[in-house]
Each structure stands twice: as structure tokens, then as C-alpha cells.
């Protein structure tokens, strides 16, 4: 049986199943105030998330916590997790909690936040984990070990609440509460009166919490740091008689201060359902008055009114407050959300650092190709071969004459008297899947082809069935027997420097099939660049399948053309300005009028 | 969020299946059509199907009646305020047994007695008890009760598959190997609607007539992850309650009870779980409607709750003020003052906002935060009521 002592450590790793940003942020704020060196929240599992990470504040600065689509994916990145916080809806609690322990059987426990968990599901979780793990809920606001751990909304979600409740100092009072709101009320009352808490556990208002009251009481008894117990219960159910039994059998020996709410229920004609699922007294035993009488008889300190209860609590000795670092609190209060996240560069003392190195270092010691490809990838390339290949690609893409459609547009705009930015933009805006922008789509075709294990023949027949073009194949000018010299150069380079050319081999196998049908259906420069770049990144640079997928989704492969051809279009713009032939108009005989 | 009763008709349809011939009557317009189908020669049982207990004693069941006697009896029951009925063919019988299942932490608890037909508790009848956790337990229970294993297994399976929490068949008639469920009551776990197909929220029965305000709130509650509950207790009481937190709301209601004013409470309820401004507005609107409708000449409104963990006080108070704004002149006319105590995230801003509003509109009773005890607001409100 995991004890509260086992949880009193500062190196937990918490996985959130589902998200509730204010609650998670408050956990980080608590940890920051307690002086933890880093947040315990290591990941969020959210299958329907559009984001890859969620920003949180750690003190005054922001950090990113990764979002995973499944617990299995989280496990691959985070082999060790000690606790979970399940923030998913009631109907998904069983499935997600079972899956969590399947992947993390050694985790210590967690908190289930949802209130609408079916009884049958709660009991299944009780059978599987109730006896061993520490699990607060379903329902309630989690569990709190001041100075160490706040798992859930317990103790508040507002910085002022965390400070007011003095949660960075631990003490001797244990709290068990059937209500999240009343747990916080008690934390607040104790803090105001100088009492410090050892552990606060919301067992929740459901009929079948995963940890029973009995087991939680035994944990409290075993916890050396806890010297007093404050218990909040309600009408409904008969769990309180277990406390009575434990006291009678001398298995629970610490002073107990209890409040049982719900005497109001006894004034109604019929059993009335109150706010929590368990809060309905169908029998006399389940009424607040019967429970109060039994607890009183067992020696529990119990009052008739809540005001009286608060007076009773004054008996508990006060204990000193550790001085909180006011700088830490200040950092929490003065913070501002950032609007963007970047991994490219930052300014440090007026010096710009690109991917971790000062700009001057790049200027002095690195080539343009290396600098461009590293910037586009958002990380420094590892190999000189990649840098060199990037340079070859940029050169190949830089210009291919004024005849190409983007070039024509640039020239037309230039001759219309437009400025350089507008003219070059008109050229760039021409880039698309038919002109210059096929590299990314080609990369997608080679990548998914290789990943799905299709043969070149299957791929070709799939495309022809769907009457779709294979981007990366085909050229207007070049054909079998008159190959594109750029493609030849690129493929030669690849076979010289790369041991493994899976994507290029696949592309060439496709070319063999298509070019045998029609001579100009050869591998074009877009297709070749896409294939070789995929091979380089996946082998020499160590990119994973997910990394490559991400690059394709972000259109990285088209960036290579865009960067290079901007130079070419600028050249054509300047050239037109020098030659200044005046406004261009298409001669009539170059347009066919069909009416 | 709780165990709810479903109609006996739905329960039997699930347990017995397609061979069940009971007829449900829940509106007058279809009544004649349904009654026409009945045989003029057969004998019938007519009962109120609204979760009522001790139906026989209270005259809510009539047995061995003929087709023509049914309509007048239904009229009689409608006059008593009932609206949902069940008609079944009368089964002459002798042996009456008792059988119940209840979901407990230890397993499904089966109670069986050979003397059914009466309130079994405290009747002195011999009761056999079993905890069902596996097929072996079912075999044991079948052996000792002499119930047919296949029949028992089938009922147990229906109980599990339909997420029942409680099932009582009393009496159960067994004659020559044929089982008849004469009367039966079922509580389902209402959080499991997503997982079942044979019952839904429409099958829940309420044993009293709800106010439109309660119906509005039930509808709101069904469509939000937050919790919104409202029950009208004394429509002409003097204390209106706008409470938050499942626990603190009971503590506050208890405090009113301790002041000897339980019968003055107009409504009990609570909002919690971080409702939005709009949801809080809609909830408050219904509470205010009950408060304004009450004919008591001295009235107060108590807006109170514990120290919230994650419900934003400013957001929710904006919703409350939105609702108060709509009825300000009526509140003023009825001389209703508002007593507030609440803590939680954004507390200072929320309380200031509420205080400004109440003071500007001459509705101010008190506004307390988490530094003042939860029960103090009731002291002040009841002193104010006494002085009116």
C-alpha cells in the first residue's frame, strides 16, 4: 500500500490525462512557491488537441509541456511517470485510467477529477487499484501535501489563494473531505488560524471512491507527520461507522475533529438528493444525526454547528510558518503571457544568437548553405554533407531563366513600373503545385510511399486509378534521352555520399515505370530534391518519422525553392529595370479569340 | 450524478424482454386507443408507476379489475395528482418471494426471501444474502435459493448490462417453473446513460410535480460539465438560496436549520464546477424567479458558498449580477436584501463587483469574503428577517 510518506518527495513526474489549464497552472505555481527545481507536470495526453504543446508559467517565465495523442505515445517519450491527474470526462475515466496503469504499472497513484463516473466503472478501478495506489476521487479536488505535492485544484487555483493558504509550509493536521469546496474551506480556516497541514485528501462525494474512507484513515494513522485529523462528511452512505469501528478497536488513535453536514435532510418528508451522488439518506443510519451520535460516542470531537466546529479546531496547536521567499511570490504576480514561441534565435545582451550561436560566429565560420538549411530546419545540421547538399539545391533552384511563369510575372510587373517588393512578390505568388511548389508534394508522395510499404508499381497504379499526377515526375522540356542536367548532378551527388537512399530508390523505380509509358515522365528536379533531402534527413541527420511528417506538414520542402528563387526573381526584376522597355502588352496575335 | 428511479414499465421491458405485455399510460390523449386493445374478458392490474412506495396500502394499485373499470380508476388516480400508470394482466398466484440486487463495494448484494409480498425489512422473514462477484457465486445462490440458475443468471446479466444500481422484485411469483415479476422497482446509475441503450434520461421518474424553474435548471444541468441543481422546498418560504459547492451548500442549509428556520427555505440547490457567466446567469434567474413568486411578506436572498478551488468568483458573480439586474425593481419593491459570502479565485474583484452593484441598487445586506466564517452570513440574514 503506497503511503502518504511515499508521496512526500519533490521529484514526481505527473502525466495529465486531459487538460484543465487553470488547475495544471496552479500545480506549477504551488511547486514554484515550494522551491521545486522544475515542474512535475511532464506531459498532457489529449487525443483531439490541435496543439503540440501547452504553455505554462514557471515563475515568471513560460515553459512548454508536450501534448501527446495517446498514453502509449507519451510512454515512448516519458518512460517514467509517478502520478496521473485524470481531467477527462466521466465516461472516459475508466478506459483512460486502466490504460495509464497498463503503461505505468509502477506509478504511485493520482487523482480523478470527473464527477460523472458510473458506479460500475469506479468499482472496477477500486478492484484493480484501490488497495495499493493512492487515488483521490472520482470527484473532489485531489490531494495536497503542503511543501511537496498538489495534485488537482485543491487549495485553490489563484496565486493569492496559494499564498494565503501558506501551502509551502507543511504541518501536522490531516484533512479528509467528502467535498472539494469544504476541503478548501477547511484549508483556509486552518491557515487563517495558524495551523499547518500535513496532508489534505478529498475522498469526494461519490458513492464508491477508489480509495475507501477506511483505507484513507489507515494511511492517515500510518503517517507519522499527521498528528490530528479533521474530517468533513455528509449525510448518505455509512462510511463514518468505519471510523467509529477503527477508533473503538484502537486502530485509529489520533484526535479526530469531525463535521457531518446534512441535518437539514431530516426535516424533509422524503429522502432528498443533495449536491453529491452519495448525499441522500435512505435509512436512519445514513442520516447526519445518527452518524454524529455514533462519532460522538466514539470520542470524536464534533460540534452541532459549523461555527462550533471552527471553535473546536482552535484546540489544535499552531505551528510556525516557514518564511516564504517573497521574490518567488513576486515572480508569480508579475508575469505576462508571451504571444509567440520560437526556437530559431534570441537576443542576449544585444547580441543575436541564431540556433544557439552568435550571429558573428555564423558569419565568420559557416557557409551560406549551412546557415540557410539550419535556419529552415530550426536546428543546426549535423553533417557537412547536408550543408553541402543544401547549397547545391539552392544553386539548382536559384534561377531557371525568365521564361518560367513566375519569371514572366516578375518581368511584367517590373515593366509596369512596380517596385522591387511588389514585382518579386508577383513572381513568388505564382509558385504552386504546377510551378516550383511541387517539392513538398513530391516529398509527401515518396515519404508515404516508403512508409506504407507500397511498391513503385502499386503507387503508380493507385495514382493512375485516381487520375492524379505524381508530383516530382514529369518535365515540359526534358525527357528520356535528354535528361535534366540538374537532376543528374543531384542524383550523382546522392549516390556518392549516401549509403542509404531509400526514398531516391523509390522515386527512381517510379520514374522507370512512368518514363517507359511516356518519355517526358522523368524524375524532375523537385522530385529529386525531395527524395534526396528525405534520405539525408532520415539517415545522416537522424530525423524520425514524426519529425519528417512535421516538416512535410509545414511545407519545409517548398521553402528551399522559395528562398532560392527569390534571388532569381530579384535578378530578373533588376534586369528589366536596366533594360527598361516600357509597359508590356501582349500582342493580339498571341491570343486566340474563339468567338 | 446519482441513483435515479426508472418506471416499472421500462424496468420490466428490460428484464422480461419482448414478451412483456404491460401497457404504459402517461397521457390522456392516447389512453382510449391503448385501452381499446385490451380484452373485455381478462382481468387486469392497474397501478401508479411513479416510484411510489406502499402502493397497495395507499390505494394506488387495483387488482382483478375488468377493462371497463380501468378508465374510472385512472381518473380517480389523476385526481390525486398522479400521471403515469401501468396496466398488466392479472396473474392469480400463491407463492410470493422476495428478490433484490444492490451494487455495493463488495459486489452485487443479492437478498432472497421465501416470504415476499410485504415490506421485507423488519418483517422477521428469513432472508438469505449473497455477494455476487463471479459465476460461482451465482451457482451457489441458485442452489441455496432454489431459483433456476439460467433465470437468475439472466436477471443478473440484465442488471449488469444496464448499469442498474438497485433492483427489487417483490413479490416474485414462481409457479411450476414459471417466473412472474409482479412488482418491481429499479434504480439506475444516471451517469451511465452513455453506455446503455435500453433506458435513457426520459425514463427517470420524479415523485412530485416540478416547478418550471426546477425543470429549466435540470435542462441546464444536463448540458454542461458544471453542476447546477435546484429543488423547490417551500414555494412560499422567506429565504431564497443561491449557493455554490455541493458541500458548503449543505453546511449553509444546516445552519438555517440550526436557526430553526428550515421550513422557511424556498429552495435548495447549488452551482459548482466552474460554470460560465451565462450558465450562472441562467441558474440565478430561476432562483430569483422562485424567490419573487413566494408570497411570504418578509424575504431575503442568501448568495453563499465555500472557498472555491477553481470556480472563478468574478466570472460567476457577473452572471449573478446579470440576473439580479433584470429584476432589480421587483427586488426593491418587495424589500428584499441580499446577503453574500464567497471565496475563491478572483475573490477580491468578484466581491467588489457584487458589493458595488448591491449598494448602488439599495439591495445590500452584507458582502463577506473568505476571511469571514461561512455561517456568519446566515446569522446576519436571520437577524435581518427577524427585524423586518
Interface residues (C-beta under 8 A of the other chain):
Chain A: X20 X22 X23 X26 X89 X90 X91 X115 X116 X117 X118 X119 X120 X121 X123 X126 X141 X152 X153 X154 X155 X156 X157 X158 X160 X161 X164 X177 X178 X179 X180 X181 X182 X183 X184 X185 X187 X188 X189 X192 X205 X207 X208 X212 X232 X234 X235 X259 X261 X262 X263 X264 X267 X268 X270 X272 X273 X274 X275 X276 X277 X279 X280 X288 X304 X305 X306 X307 X310
Chain B: X1 X2 X3 X103 X105 X160 X163 X165 X189 X191 X192 X194 X195 X207 X225 X227 X229 X231 X233 X244 X245 X246 X247 X248 X249 X250 X251 X253 X254 X255 X256 X257 X258 X262 X263 X265 X268 X270 X272 X273 X305 X306 X307 X308 X309 X310 X343 X344 X345 X346 X347 X348 X370 X371 X373 X374 X375 X376
